[in-house]
Structure formats: C-alpha cells, structure tokens
Amino acid sequence: MTIETASIGILHKAVDKLADGYRHLPAHTPEYDQQRAEQILLQVAEKMWDNYPYPHPQYAGQMLKPPHPVARMAYMLATWINPNNHALDGGKASSAMEKEAVAKIATMYGWNNFLGHLTGGGTLANLEALWVANQIHPGKTVLASSQAHYTHNRICGVLQIPFSPVAVDDQARMDLTDLEKQLQQRDVGTVVVTLGTTGVGSVDPLPEILTLQAQYGFRIHIDSAYGGYYTLADNLTAPVRAAYDAIHRADSIVVDPHKHGLQPYGCGCVLFRDPQVGQYYKHDSPYTYFSSDELHLGEISLECSRAGAAAVALWATLEMFPLVHKGDFASDLSRCREAALELYSRLKNDNRFITPLSPDLDIVIWAPKAATTREISRLSQQTFEQAEAQHLYLATFSFPSHLISKAFPEVTVDSEYTTCVRSCLMKPEHAAWGSRIWLMLDQIQNRLT
Ligand SMILES: *Cc1c(COP(=O)(O)O)cnc(C)c1O
C-alpha cells in the first residue's frame, strides 16, 4: 500500500499562508526539542503499523472510511491556531465555517430555518436529540428498532427515559405492526427512525412511520449517522428513496460527517427542524465568555469545548465536494452502493453462500451455507480469519437466526444468533476492486474445513 504524501507539500504552503496573517505581531516561535520529537514521531509511525490498513480497498470490514486529503490538511492546518468552537472568542473564523458547513448539510435535507451544530460524534449528536425530545415530552417512552444503534438504549439509560425496542421485519427494517402495537400500549414521545442501521445498513420505512405519526402523535428523530449522505445517491430502491425523500418531515436528524462524509474522527452533526428548541440549551456559566450578541455555538450545544479544526475540515471538504445530486461526492456514494450490489449478486447467485438481506445501502451480510446456524457461525468465523491471513479484512456480525430461517427454511436453527460475515463497502474504489475481492472470497470458501 502506498500512503498519499502530496498533501504534505500543499499543507506546507497553507501553513506559510496562515503565518502571513499574524506577521504584525512581535516574533515568537515556540521552542521544543526537535530531535526528541522526531524520534518520538518515528516511534509513533511504527506503533501505527499495528492497525488494519483502513484506507486500502482490501479493508472491507467495519464502518471505516478514510478522510479526504483536503479534510486532513484543513484539520491539521487549523491546529496551528487550535480554535475552540465553544465561543466566538475562542474560534471566530472556525465558528463561522461551522455555521456555513452545517447549513449546507441542512440544505441537503431541504431545511433552511433550523437549529444545528457539529458534535464530537454521532453518540453526542443522538444524545442531544433525545435530550431535547425529553424536554418536550418529559418521561415519555423512546422507541427504536432492535437493529438501531445500541447507543439509543444506553442514552435513554443516562437520561433516565423509558426505552423500548421495536421488532424488525425480514429486511431488518422497523416492523410496522410491532410499532403500532407499542404505540397503542405505551405513552410514546419519540420514535427513532434509523436510515441506515450500523449493522446491516437497513433503512426504516419512514413514510409509513409518518402516517402513524399523524394518528398517534410523536416526535420523529432520524438517526442517519452512517446513512445520512445517501440521500444524494441515485441508485436507491424505491422504498429506500421514499424514506430519504421524507426526511425533511422529521423533528431532528443526526448525520456523522466522520462516517461517510470524508472527515477524520470527531465530527458528528445534529439538526433540529424547530429553531425554538435552542431555549432548552440556555445556560449562564460564569466561566464562559460570550462577549457578543451574535450566536456562540456553545449556547446551543451540550458539549463545551469543541474542535474548531473539525469545522474547518468539514468546510474545506464541502467547498471541494458540494452536497448536490449528480456531483462527485454523490456519484462516489452511488459507486459504494454499486460495489455492494455487485458483491451481493455474486454471493446470491452462488449456492455455496447464504445472503439473508439485499443491501439497502452499502453493507453486505452473508455466510457460507451449512445445515445449521451453529455450523454457519463457525464457517463465518473461519472465513473472517482466513481472509485476514490473506490481507483481506472483513468483519463479522451477529444476526438473529429467525431471520435466517425465514429466508432459508432448509437451515436448522440451533442458536439464537448466527455469526455472518459483514462488509461495509464504503470506499468508492471498492467498485473497481470487486472482482479481485471476489476471487479471494472464492478461494477462501473452497478451503473452508
Ligand atoms: C456510528 C453510529 C452511531 C454512533 O455514532 P459515533 O459517531 O460512533 O459516536 C449512532 N447511530 C448510528 C446509526 C451509527 O451508525
């Protein structure tokens, strides 16, 4: 694998440019032991070898996507100043960039008048959304599908809100019958609708959930931490497209620029349709230095200090890749999905494998075929290990066995869950590497014991 280094030259020019803005100050250069720092940095480089090669197309496992060089450079450039987007006094330029970048994400969903900001990640973003939901409907139950991110159950524990999981249908999407049953039985304040579950990428049926909302009245929170940008793709199936087209009717949305949005970690985003929810964030900390009437992002965020660098990186990325249909970023997403569909179709047409779900987005779940779910689990684990030995990096996923037997009645269920193989094909390059990856999977399958 080669590591991209042209960005270092560009970054150097940008750092010089940054310095131009501060030449009016008396000279001051921080001193440090450069030799020692170099030694340590080389040691760090060596320690980093003990990571899987996430940026390489043969890494086709967990939900990991490399940041774009422009994001990496902008992030590093900003750290020379290290702004804090809590208050304008700590990060004036980067706060302005955050407001612009967040507005672009909101526009992608058709929202112009909204409240939103970046967060450290999807967990914090979801926590804020559920915290606001509970301010509006205190003590009422939060529902999310059993395939939703585990964070919702845990956040509800932290916030002491009642939580109940909703069953999923055979496509691992929220089951509408169970949802309606729970709406009748419980005092539900909020339904979390996942547009792209983290495990299998299934997209909950938002239009039908909106119909139930008209009858039962509840808030809708969209957790699209992983799948949010997919609204730009042009190769979604009709039900998935319909779910994305209805996002603007939700009350809040979470999307993680650090998942599919080409950002380094530390960049989530929460959006509220009603800007009035800003009132719940009000505080008057004596430490905080809100020196002007303009909006300080710390006034509408639960986190205090936040990396201005994350906002700068996102702003730079959106300059290069506007969030528009048919744009470069949109077609890269479509290519990720194409890669997933191609792998899915190879697996589905080969009777050595089982494929319990057709992918809604770019995650493929499959397993070597066997007579029992336990045997399938054993072979999936072996596939994972043998692939790694050949430098093909996959992931495993614990899938409810009853969904496997629904799709493959000939398989005997002798375990509650079945380990399957999971691939997040989140890099557009995966489309070109499909044949190569398939060749490796084919050989691994033939050698399973
Ligand atoms: C990743 C993810 C989260 C958690 O977000 P982090 O950025 O990992 O904190 C929540 N929900 C979904 C659907 C996710 O994919």
The ligand as an SDF file (V2000), in Angstrom:
LIG
                    3D

 15 15  0  0  0  0  0  0  0  0999 V2000
  -21.9920    5.2300   14.2030 C   0  0  0  0  0  0  0  0  0  0  0  0
  -23.4100    5.3560   14.5850 C   0  0  0  0  0  0  0  0  0  0  0  0
  -23.7920    5.9250   15.8080 C   0  0  0  0  0  0  0  0  0  0  0  0
  -22.7780    6.3380   16.8360 C   0  0  0  0  0  0  0  0  0  0  0  0
  -22.0280    7.4070   16.3650 O   0  0  0  0  0  0  0  0  0  0  0  0
  -20.4950    7.6470   16.7640 P   0  0  0  0  0  0  0  0  0  0  0  0
  -20.0690    8.6700   15.7770 O   0  0  0  0  0  0  0  0  0  0  0  0
  -19.7990    6.3340   16.6230 O   0  0  0  0  0  0  0  0  0  0  0  0
  -20.4920    8.1620   18.1620 O   0  0  0  0  0  0  0  0  0  0  0  0
  -25.1430    6.0570   16.0730 C   0  0  0  0  0  0  0  0  0  0  0  0
  -26.0620    5.6450   15.1980 N   0  0  0  0  0  0  0  0  0  0  0  0
  -25.7460    5.0880   14.0200 C   0  0  0  0  0  0  0  0  0  0  0  0
  -26.8290    4.6480   13.0810 C   0  0  0  0  0  0  0  0  0  0  0  0
  -24.4000    4.9200   13.6720 C   0  0  0  0  0  0  0  0  0  0  0  0
  -24.0880    4.3410   12.5070 O   0  0  0  0  0  0  0  0  0  0  0  0
  1  2  1  0
  2  3  1  0
  2 14  2  0
  3  4  1  0
  3 10  2  0
  4  5  1  0
  5  6  1  0
  6  7  2  0
  6  8  1  0
  6  9  1  0
 10 11  1  0
 11 12  2  0
 12 13  1  0
 12 14  1  0
 14 15  1  0
M  END
$$$$
